[in-house]
């Protein structure tokens, strides 16, 4: 079973722990091995601040290994309104320890809804601030951030936001291993 490393700084706050654990539970594959600069070191284009840029299916970049099996989390975002989307998660299971070959998908199941109240983009990152409501009715602050090249990272937050600026989000992203984020 992979070991979770202690959560840094802002993630120790109780409201963010549930969101972070949900977002990172399967992403604890040793972490920190990738390029963690906000734009992935590409110097590429700034991702779109449009909600439609979040829509679709995303697969966890990193691989989680347990015994002779491996896993990748799958995320599905369906835009349901001008500032809302439904959030689904599933899991790809692989027979070997390298997340290689065709995986078997379980799910995805709807976990909740996000209502974003603002979005901003610049310097290789786009951030979407909002409230995540789970299917059982709990509420948490959430930030969905796109890094360049397209990499979706989920950040826990509080209500009101404790990371209210794009520079604060970029600083938080620098502590999130790229393997815990999602690619298309």
Buried (B, 14 or more C-beta within 10 A) or exposed (E): EBEEEEBEEBBEBEBBBBBBBBBBBBBBBBBEEBEBBBBBBEEEEBBBBBBEBBBEBBBBBBBBBEEEEBBBBBBBBBBEEEBBBBBBBBBBBBEEBEBEEEBEBEBBEBBBBBBBEEBEBEEBBBBBBBBBBBEEEEEBBBBBBBBBBBBBBBBBBBEEBBBBEBEBBBBBBEBBBBBBBBBE
